[in-house]
Amino acid sequence: LRDDRYEHVGDGSVTDCEILFLDEVFRGSDAIRDTLLHLLGPERQALVGTLQVKAPLVSAVGASNSWSDTADQAAILDRWLIRRVVRPVSPQGRQSLLFGDLPAVTCVVGMADVEAAHAASLALPVGDDAKSCLLNILDELHDTGICPSDRRCRKALAVARASAVLHGGAQVEPAHMECLTDVLWDLPEHADKAGEIIRRVANPVGARLTEILREVDEAVSAAGDMGEKMAAVKKLEASEAEAKKLSVSGNGRATKTLAYIKRERVRLQAQVMGLESSSVEKLLAGMGAGE
């Protein structure tokens, strides 16, 4: 103050963190959004007082109960590359939500692991089949009126590379493009249609597994009286048989889908047999432990 300077202390603030969480990201003022454009961009800078400060930010996670679709916010929307629409808990998961113990939050990787994975993804080649797959996805999305920005399309390839690294791939393959279901759309109402197209083009087996899970959940949700429960059991038996065929190839997702269908089928059968809820839960717990 004696030198007529007003300086902000940045220690412990957004300019001093590697991992950032921002709540209600679309409620910020124009000034905050402008700051985020630089902070979340490749330059990773933020204005502190009158100084541009380089931030050590590696990744940011945001949450919002509202969505902005105005044209003047297209740039900030593109800063959030991976977006997930979080829906209410399903009836099947409500019991765990209400009465189960929430898992403890524990750190599973360090920053060194993140940096190594990032470096590996940058060096990973993109196969010709994967390139054709991405182009076909973008063409089909465009035909349905879903047109992600050029900036988002360019950055989507980085997400596919990361997926390939996490799955131990030697190069980016078409199946690694499935993760772009959370990337290549702009409006929440486009998310389901974009996901359907991307899964079908990139991973037909995965697309069918998603459809099977949807059919199973619909059958279980509609099973009210005893007759409907018995019909649902038959539906789940058919779905289980199909998932079993898909899991023969060693597809990990198919194996998990099969286990889920089996649990739901056993739950319904136990209800048809008149078993008490406590007995059903013990039976399902035994299945989870490998029977």
N, C-alpha and C positions, 0 to 999 in steps of 0.2 A: 504494500500500500504506500510505503514511503517513496517508492519509485514509480508510483502511479500505474501499477500493473495489477490486474485482477486475474488470478490464475485458478483454474479448477484442479482439484486433486482427483486423479483418475484411479488411484489404488482401490482395488476391490469393486470397480465399476465395470461396465460393459467393455471398456477399452483394455481391460486387464485380464480377460478370461479366455480360455481355450474352448470351452463348451458353454453355450448360452441357451437359456430357455426364456422365451418371451410369451407372456399370456395376453390374450385378446389383441393380437397383432394388428387387426384392422381398425382398432379404435384410436390409434395414435394420430396425433396432429400432422399437418403437412410437413412441419419442421422435423418431426420424428421420422416420418417416412423418408424424407430426403437424406437424413443421417443414416438410416438403415440401408439405403441404396448403396452408399459407399462402404458401409461396414460389412454388408453381406456380399458385396461384389468382389471380384478378384483382387482389387487393390487393398481390401481389408483396412480401410482407414475411417476414422471418425473425427469430427470437429469437436475439440475440447477447448472451450473459450474461443480463442482466435487461432489455435494451432491444429494442424492436421496430424493426428497421432496414428501410428501404425499399430494395429491390434494383433495379438497372437491367435485370433479366432480360428478354430479348425472347423467347427460345425455348430449350427444353430437349429434349435427346435422351437416351433411356435404352435400356439393353440388359439382357436377362435370359435365363438358361438355364432358368428356372422360371417358373411362372405361379401367381398367387394368385387363387382364386375365392371366398374367404370373404366373407361379407356385410359384415363390419366394414371391409373394404378397398374397398368399392364406390366411395367418394369418391375415394380416391387413384387407382383405376383410371380414373376419369373424367377425372382431370387429364391423363392421357396420351391425348389426343384421337385422334391418328392412330397406329394400331398395324399393324405388318407382321410376319407370320409368315415368318421367313427359313428356307428349306429348303436342304438340301445341294445342291451344284452338280450339274447334270445331267451324264450321260455325254458329251453333246455339248460341254459347256463345260469338261470336266476337263482337256483338253490345255492350254487357255489358262491355267487356274488353276495347273497344275504348271510349265509351261515358258514362259509368256508374261511379259512385263514388266508389272508392275502400274502403272497410270497414276499420275502424280504428282498429289498433292492441291494444287489451286490455288484461290485465291479468285476467284470469278466475279462476285460482287456485293458492294457495301459496305452498311453499315448505313443509309446514306441511301436506297439503292435499296429496301431492305426496308421502311423507314418509308413511302416513297412508294407502294409496292405495297399496303401495309396500308391507307393512307388511301384509295386508289382502291377497294379492296374494300369498305370501309365505305360508300362512296357509291354502289356499284353496285346498281341495282334488280333485283328478282327477278321474272322474267316469270311470268304466270299459268300457262303450261304447266309451268314449272319447279316452281311451288307444287303443282300437281296431281300432278306426277311424284313429288315427295318424299312426299306423303301416300299415294300408291299404294304406294310402296316400303315405307313404315312399316306399312301395312295387310298387305301380303304377308308381311313379316318376322314380324309378330305372328301371322299364321295358321300359320306354321311353328314357332312357339315361340321366336322370336328377338325379345326385347323390350328394346332399349336404353333406358337411363334417359331421363327427360324432360330432364335436364341435357345429356346427350349429343346428343339429338335437336336441342335448341336450338342447341348449338355446331356441329352438323354444317352448318348453313346458312352459317356463317362459312368453313368449308372449301370449300364449293361456290362461294362468292363469290371466294375466292382462286384457285380453278381457273379461273373465268371470266376473271379479270384476266390470269392467265398465258397464257390462250389468246386474249387480245385481244377478248373479248366485250363488247358494249355493254350486255348485261344477262345475268343468270343464265338459262341455257337447260337443258332436260332433260339434254342430253349432259354438262353440267358436273357433274351429280349422280353420274356414274360413279366419281368419286374417293372417294365415300363407302363403297366396298368395304373401305376400310381404317379406317372409322369406326364404322359402325352394327352392331357386334356386341360381345359381352362376353367370350365364351369362345373360345379358339382353334379348338375343334372346330366352331364356328358360322361360321368365317371363309369357308370355301369355299361353303357354302350361301348365306350372305348376299351374297357376291360374285356368285354366279350370278343371284340375284333382282335385285340392283341393276343389273347390266349389262344384263339382259334388259329391264327397265322403262325405264332411262334411255337406253341406247344399244344398240339391237338389232344394229346393224352391229358395234359393238365386241364384243358378246357372241358373235357368230358368229366373229369373228376369233380370239377367245380359244379357242373350241372347235376351230377349224381348227388352231391352234398345238398344242393338246393332242393332236389326232389325228396331226399330223405327228411330234411327239416320240415318241408311242407306236409309230408305224410304224418310225421310225429305230431306236429302242431294241430292237425285236423283230427287226430285220434281222440275223440271224446268218449263215446259209449263203447261197450264191449265189442260190438260188431265192427266199429271203425278201428278199434285197436287190433283186432284179428286181421283186418284187411291191410292195415299198416305193417303188420309183421310180415305178411306175404310180400308186400312191396319192398321191404327192407331185405328180405331173403334174396330177392332178385337183384337188388342193388349190390348186396354183399357178394354175390356170385360174379357180377360184372367187375367189381373192384378187385376181386381176387385174381381174375384173369389179367387185369392191368398191372397188378403187383408182381406177376411172375417175372417180368423183365428187370426187377430190382429197383423199380422206381420208388424212391423213399416216400414221396407224397402219396402214392397209391397205397403203400403199406399203412401209412397213418390214417388215410381215409377208410381203409378196410377195418382197422381197429375201432374207429369211431362208429362206423355203421354197426359193427358187431355189438358194441356196448349198448347202442340205442335199441337194437333188436332184442337183446337179452332183457333190457329194462322193460320193454313192452310185453314180452312173453311172460315175465314175472308178474306183471300187473294182471294179465289175462288169467294166470294161474291163481291169483288172489293172494300172492305173497305180501307180507307187510313191508312197509317202506324201509324199515331198518334191515330186514333180511335182504332186500334188493340192493341196498347200499353195500352191505357186506359182500354180496356176490360180485358186485362191480369192483369193489376194492381188491378182491381176490384176483379178478381178471387183470387189473392194473399191475398186480405184483407178479404176473406171469402164471396165474392159476396154480 
